[in-house]
């Protein structure tokens, strides 16, 4: 009998999981293609950082508009419309290759895709009971990490100098609209609540709120400057895909073990352990930056494994301390905090790369994790 409720829960959100898989393949691939193409076009590191950060500005604003948009047109129409907007935006990139135009495109894409995530996660939170939410939401995160890993393998299928990979991204974005359209009857009838105030999240757990922002910083650094670092380190397109894929695969594989440890040992010790091991992995990357491609691949694997799971444990930490009726609102607030942190990742890494060269990629990740360790030494 225990399997029946869980099976019913997955049946109520299967369309979200499948749609999220397609969306993350397209999003993971487009981030790589845009970063590599921008570097090939000789955009400066600072310009690339600023351009890529505009995605996260849009991403951060969307949770504030999520209730109005989803309440007005519904979960399914929001996902379908925003996926089609994302498809149109990526298809427009090769038509006019300038930093300013691409920055505008990234802002629109970030806003649209963040609305999709708000719709996905409010769908899950609405349809899945509290007792099963952790397992179903973890599966949602694993689907995202697995499909972003798959996206890295697609980078070698084309040339970023041409429109082929941009078109592939657009097609996969369109595919993300299909599952939810077929499962319209499973969508929630209500809109998600307003985000829980950022101040309230810091009152609930200063460490979890701050670490959520730092998770956003580190994710954004890896996604936006990981491909650029790998290209400048001497990897070809297939190698860039392998570099990014190993980071994401390691992050996906460690989601469940670290989540389980947080259930057994407590959230705070695991958050601290992730921050410390993430710091050590990043310092290893700084040390190994000039020691060959194999060392760089090991560093990417370690950094991904001990960086990507941070967000999920922080979410669990916050949810341990709040009432069940505020959990959906807290999820929206955490998405907002993650987005705010993500704005700073490309900006800081872009400026640091201009000053320090490619090794700034691992150095900025180390600085991010070190900041988390300092915060954890003072706050819970």
C-alpha positions as CSV (number, residue, x, y, z in Angstrom):
1,X,0.0,0.0,0.0
2,X,2.9,2.4,0.6
3,X,3.8,2.4,-3.0
4,X,0.2,3.4,-4.1
5,X,0.3,7.0,-2.9
6,X,3.7,7.6,-4.3
7,X,2.7,6.1,-7.6
8,X,-0.4,8.4,-7.6
9,X,1.8,11.4,-6.8
10,X,4.1,10.7,-9.7
11,X,1.1,10.1,-12.0
12,X,-0.2,13.6,-11.1
13,X,3.1,15.3,-12.1
14,X,4.5,13.1,-14.8
15,X,3.9,15.8,-17.4
16,X,5.9,18.3,-15.3
17,X,8.8,15.9,-15.1
18,X,8.8,15.1,-18.8
19,X,8.4,18.8,-19.8
20,X,11.2,19.8,-17.4
21,X,13.4,17.3,-19.0
22,X,13.0,18.7,-22.4
23,X,13.2,22.3,-21.1
24,X,16.5,21.6,-19.3
25,X,18.1,19.9,-22.4
26,X,17.3,23.1,-24.3
27,X,18.4,25.5,-21.6
28,X,21.6,23.6,-20.8
29,X,22.5,23.5,-24.5
30,X,21.6,27.2,-25.1
31,X,23.8,28.4,-22.2
32,X,26.8,26.5,-23.6
33,X,26.2,27.6,-27.2
34,X,25.7,31.3,-26.3
35,X,28.8,31.3,-24.0
36,X,31.0,29.6,-26.6
37,X,29.8,31.7,-29.5
38,X,30.3,34.9,-27.5
39,X,33.8,33.9,-26.8
40,X,34.4,33.0,-30.5
41,X,33.0,36.5,-31.4
42,X,35.8,38.0,-29.1
43,X,33.3,39.5,-26.6
44,X,35.4,40.5,-23.6
45,X,35.0,38.5,-20.4
46,X,33.4,41.4,-18.6
47,X,30.9,41.9,-21.5
48,X,30.0,38.2,-21.5
49,X,29.5,38.3,-17.7
50,X,27.2,41.4,-18.0
51,X,25.3,39.9,-20.9
52,X,24.8,36.5,-19.2
53,X,23.8,38.2,-15.9
54,X,20.8,39.8,-17.6
55,X,19.2,36.3,-17.8
56,X,19.2,36.1,-14.0
57,X,17.7,39.6,-13.7
58,X,14.8,38.4,-15.7
59,X,14.8,35.1,-13.7
60,X,14.6,37.0,-10.4
61,X,11.7,39.2,-11.5
62,X,9.5,36.4,-12.7
63,X,8.6,34.9,-9.2
64,X,7.1,38.3,-8.3
65,X,4.9,38.2,-11.4
66,X,4.2,34.4,-11.2
67,X,0.9,34.7,-9.2
68,X,-0.6,37.2,-11.6
69,X,0.4,35.4,-14.8
70,X,-0.4,31.9,-13.6
71,X,-3.6,33.1,-12.0
72,X,-4.7,34.8,-15.2
73,X,-3.9,32.1,-17.8
74,X,-3.3,28.9,-15.8
75,X,-0.3,26.6,-15.3
76,X,-0.5,24.9,-18.7
77,X,-0.9,28.1,-20.8
78,X,2.0,29.7,-18.8
79,X,4.3,26.8,-19.5
80,X,3.4,26.5,-23.2
81,X,3.5,30.2,-23.9
82,X,6.9,30.7,-22.1
83,X,8.4,27.7,-23.7
84,X,7.5,29.0,-27.1
85,X,8.9,32.5,-26.2
86,X,12.2,30.8,-25.1
87,X,12.2,29.0,-28.5
88,X,11.7,32.2,-30.5
89,X,14.4,34.0,-28.5
90,X,17.1,31.4,-29.0
91,X,16.2,31.2,-32.7
92,X,16.7,35.0,-32.9
93,X,20.3,34.9,-31.5
94,X,22.2,34.1,-34.7
95,X,20.3,36.7,-36.7
96,X,22.0,39.6,-34.9
97,X,25.1,38.9,-33.0
98,X,25.8,41.9,-30.7
99,X,26.3,42.0,-26.9
100,X,23.5,44.6,-26.3
101,X,20.9,42.6,-28.3
102,X,21.9,39.3,-26.8
103,X,21.6,40.9,-23.3
104,X,18.0,41.8,-24.1
105,X,17.4,38.3,-25.4
106,X,18.8,36.8,-22.2
107,X,16.6,39.0,-20.0
108,X,13.5,37.8,-21.8
109,X,14.6,34.2,-21.8
110,X,15.4,34.3,-18.0
111,X,12.0,35.8,-17.3
112,X,10.1,33.3,-19.4
113,X,12.0,30.2,-18.1
114,X,11.7,31.3,-14.5
115,X,7.9,31.6,-14.9
116,X,8.0,28.0,-16.2
117,X,9.9,26.9,-13.1
118,X,7.4,28.7,-10.8
119,X,4.5,26.9,-12.7
120,X,6.3,23.5,-12.5
121,X,7.1,23.8,-8.7
122,X,3.7,25.2,-7.7
123,X,2.1,22.3,-9.7
124,X,4.2,19.8,-7.8
125,X,3.6,21.4,-4.4
126,X,-0.2,21.6,-5.1
127,X,-0.6,18.0,-6.4
128,X,1.8,16.2,-4.0
129,X,1.0,15.7,-0.3
130,X,3.6,16.9,2.3
131,X,4.7,13.3,3.2
132,X,5.7,12.6,-0.4
133,X,6.9,16.0,-1.5
134,X,10.6,15.5,-0.6
135,X,10.9,12.4,-2.8
136,X,8.9,13.8,-5.7
137,X,10.8,17.1,-5.6
138,X,14.1,15.3,-5.4
139,X,13.1,13.4,-8.5
140,X,12.3,16.7,-10.2
141,X,15.8,18.0,-9.4
142,X,17.5,14.8,-10.6
143,X,15.5,15.0,-13.9
144,X,16.9,18.5,-14.3
145,X,20.5,17.5,-13.6
146,X,20.3,14.4,-15.8
147,X,18.9,16.3,-18.8
148,X,21.3,19.1,-18.4
149,X,24.1,16.5,-18.5
150,X,22.6,15.1,-21.7
151,X,22.6,18.6,-23.1
152,X,26.4,18.7,-22.9
153,X,26.6,15.7,-25.2
154,X,24.7,17.6,-27.9
155,X,27.2,20.5,-28.0
156,X,29.4,18.4,-30.3
157,X,26.7,17.9,-32.9
158,X,27.1,21.3,-34.5
159,X,29.2,24.4,-34.9
160,X,28.3,27.4,-32.6
161,X,29.4,29.7,-35.5
162,X,26.4,28.5,-37.5
163,X,22.6,28.5,-36.7
164,X,22.3,24.7,-36.3
165,X,22.7,24.4,-32.5
166,X,20.5,27.4,-32.0
167,X,17.7,25.7,-34.1
168,X,18.1,22.5,-32.1
169,X,17.6,24.4,-28.9
170,X,14.4,26.0,-30.3
171,X,13.0,22.7,-31.4
172,X,13.6,21.1,-27.9
173,X,12.0,24.1,-26.2
174,X,8.9,23.5,-28.3
175,X,8.9,19.8,-27.3
176,X,8.7,21.0,-23.6
177,X,5.2,22.3,-24.3
178,X,3.8,19.0,-25.5
179,X,3.6,16.9,-22.2
180,X,1.7,19.6,-20.2
181,X,-0.6,20.2,-23.1
182,X,-1.5,16.5,-23.1
183,X,-2.0,16.5,-19.3
184,X,-4.1,19.7,-18.9
185,X,-6.6,17.9,-16.7
186,X,-3.9,17.3,-14.1
187,X,-2.9,20.9,-13.6
188,X,-3.8,22.8,-10.4
189,X,-6.8,25.1,-10.5
190,X,-5.3,27.7,-8.2
191,X,-2.5,30.2,-8.7
192,X,0.7,30.0,-6.6
193,X,0.8,32.3,-3.6
194,X,2.9,35.4,-3.3
195,X,6.6,34.7,-2.5
196,X,7.4,34.5,1.2
197,X,9.2,37.8,2.1
198,X,13.0,37.6,1.8
199,X,13.4,39.1,5.3
200,X,11.2,36.3,6.6
201,X,13.3,33.7,5.0
202,X,16.4,35.2,6.6
203,X,14.6,35.2,10.0
204,X,13.7,31.5,9.6
205,X,17.3,30.5,8.8
206,X,20.0,33.0,8.0
207,X,22.3,30.2,6.9
208,X,19.9,28.5,4.5
209,X,18.8,31.9,3.0
210,X,22.3,33.0,2.5
211,X,23.5,29.6,1.2
212,X,20.6,29.6,-1.3
213,X,21.9,32.9,-2.7
214,X,25.5,31.5,-2.8
215,X,24.1,28.4,-4.6
216,X,22.7,30.8,-7.2
217,X,26.1,32.5,-7.5
218,X,27.9,29.2,-8.0
219,X,25.4,27.7,-10.4
220,X,25.5,30.8,-12.5
221,X,29.3,30.8,-12.6
222,X,29.5,27.2,-13.7
223,X,26.8,27.5,-16.4
224,X,28.0,30.8,-17.9
225,X,31.8,30.6,-17.5
226,X,32.3,26.8,-17.4
227,X,32.2,26.5,-21.2
228,X,34.4,29.6,-21.6
229,X,37.0,28.2,-19.1
230,X,37.0,24.8,-20.8
231,X,37.4,26.4,-24.3
232,X,40.4,28.6,-23.1
233,X,41.9,25.6,-21.3
234,X,42.2,23.8,-24.6
235,X,39.1,21.6,-24.9
236,X,37.3,21.2,-28.2
237,X,33.5,21.2,-28.4
238,X,33.2,17.6,-27.4
239,X,35.7,18.3,-24.5
240,X,33.7,21.3,-23.4
241,X,30.6,19.1,-23.3
242,X,32.5,16.5,-21.3
243,X,33.8,19.1,-18.8
244,X,30.3,20.5,-18.2
245,X,28.6,17.1,-18.3
246,X,30.9,15.6,-15.6
247,X,30.1,18.6,-13.3
248,X,26.3,18.1,-13.8
249,X,26.4,14.3,-13.6
250,X,28.3,14.5,-10.3
251,X,25.9,17.0,-8.9
252,X,23.0,14.8,-9.9
253,X,24.5,11.6,-8.5
254,X,25.2,13.3,-5.1
255,X,21.7,14.8,-4.7
256,X,20.2,11.7,-3.1
257,X,23.1,10.7,-0.9
258,X,23.5,14.2,0.5
259,X,19.8,14.6,0.9
260,X,19.7,11.3,2.8
261,X,22.6,12.4,5.0
262,X,20.8,15.6,5.8
263,X,17.8,13.6,7.0
264,X,20.0,11.4,9.2
265,X,22.6,13.9,10.5
266,X,20.7,17.2,10.2
267,X,20.6,19.9,7.6
268,X,23.1,22.3,9.0
269,X,26.0,19.8,9.3
270,X,25.5,18.7,5.7
271,X,25.3,22.3,4.4
272,X,28.6,23.1,6.2
273,X,30.1,19.9,4.8
274,X,29.0,20.9,1.2
275,X,30.5,24.3,1.6
276,X,33.8,23.0,3.0
277,X,34.2,20.3,0.3
278,X,33.1,22.7,-2.4
279,X,35.8,25.1,-1.2
280,X,38.4,22.3,-1.3
281,X,37.3,21.2,-4.7
282,X,37.5,24.7,-6.1
283,X,41.0,25.2,-4.6
284,X,42.0,22.0,-6.3
285,X,40.7,23.5,-9.6
286,X,42.8,26.6,-9.0
287,X,45.9,24.4,-8.3
288,X,45.2,22.1,-11.3
289,X,44.3,24.8,-13.8
290,X,47.6,24.5,-15.7
291,X,48.2,20.8,-15.0
292,X,46.5,19.2,-18.0
293,X,43.1,18.4,-19.3
294,X,42.6,15.3,-17.1
295,X,43.2,17.4,-13.9
296,X,40.6,19.9,-15.1
297,X,38.1,17.2,-15.7
298,X,38.6,15.9,-12.2
299,X,38.2,19.4,-10.8
300,X,35.0,19.9,-12.8
301,X,33.6,16.6,-11.4
302,X,34.4,17.5,-7.8
303,X,33.1,21.1,-8.0
304,X,29.9,19.9,-9.6
305,X,29.4,17.2,-7.1
306,X,29.9,19.5,-4.1
307,X,28.2,22.6,-5.5
308,X,24.9,21.6,-7.2
309,X,23.3,19.8,-4.2
310,X,23.6,22.8,-1.9
311,X,20.2,24.3,-3.1
312,X,18.2,21.2,-2.3
313,X,19.5,20.8,1.2
314,X,18.9,24.6,1.9
315,X,15.3,24.1,0.7
316,X,14.8,21.2,3.1
317,X,16.3,23.3,5.9
318,X,13.9,26.1,5.4
319,X,10.9,23.7,5.1
320,X,11.8,22.1,8.4
321,X,11.2,25.4,10.2
322,X,8.0,26.7,8.7
323,X,4.3,25.8,8.8
324,X,3.1,23.5,6.0
325,X,0.7,26.1,4.7
326,X,3.6,28.5,3.9
327,X,5.8,25.9,2.0
328,X,4.7,26.8,-1.5
329,X,5.2,30.5,-0.7
330,X,8.7,29.7,0.7
331,X,9.6,27.8,-2.5
332,X,8.8,30.9,-4.5
333,X,10.8,33.0,-2.1
334,X,13.8,30.6,-2.4
335,X,13.6,30.8,-6.2
336,X,13.8,34.5,-5.9
337,X,16.8,34.4,-3.6
338,X,18.5,31.9,-5.9
339,X,17.9,34.2,-8.8
340,X,19.2,37.3,-7.0
341,X,22.4,35.3,-6.2
342,X,22.6,34.2,-9.8
343,X,22.8,37.8,-11.1
344,X,26.1,38.3,-9.3
345,X,27.8,35.1,-10.5
346,X,28.5,36.1,-14.1
347,X,29.2,39.7,-13.2
348,X,31.8,38.8,-10.6
349,X,33.4,36.0,-12.7
350,X,33.5,38.2,-15.8
351,X,35.4,41.0,-13.9
352,X,37.7,38.4,-12.2
353,X,38.4,36.7,-15.5
354,X,39.4,40.1,-17.1
355,X,41.9,40.6,-14.2
356,X,43.1,37.1,-13.5
357,X,42.6,35.1,-16.7
358,X,40.8,31.7,-17.0
359,X,41.7,30.5,-13.5
360,X,39.3,33.1,-12.1
361,X,36.6,30.5,-12.8
362,X,37.7,28.2,-10.0
363,X,38.9,31.1,-7.9
364,X,35.5,32.7,-7.8
365,X,33.9,29.4,-6.9
366,X,36.3,29.1,-4.0
367,X,35.5,32.6,-2.9
368,X,31.8,31.8,-3.0
369,X,32.2,28.6,-0.9
370,X,34.5,30.4,1.5
371,X,31.9,33.1,2.1
372,X,29.4,30.3,2.9
373,X,31.8,28.8,5.4
374,X,32.2,32.1,7.1
375,X,28.5,32.6,7.3
376,X,28.0,29.1,8.7
377,X,30.5,29.8,11.4
378,X,28.2,32.6,12.8
379,X,24.7,31.7,11.9
380,X,22.3,28.7,11.9
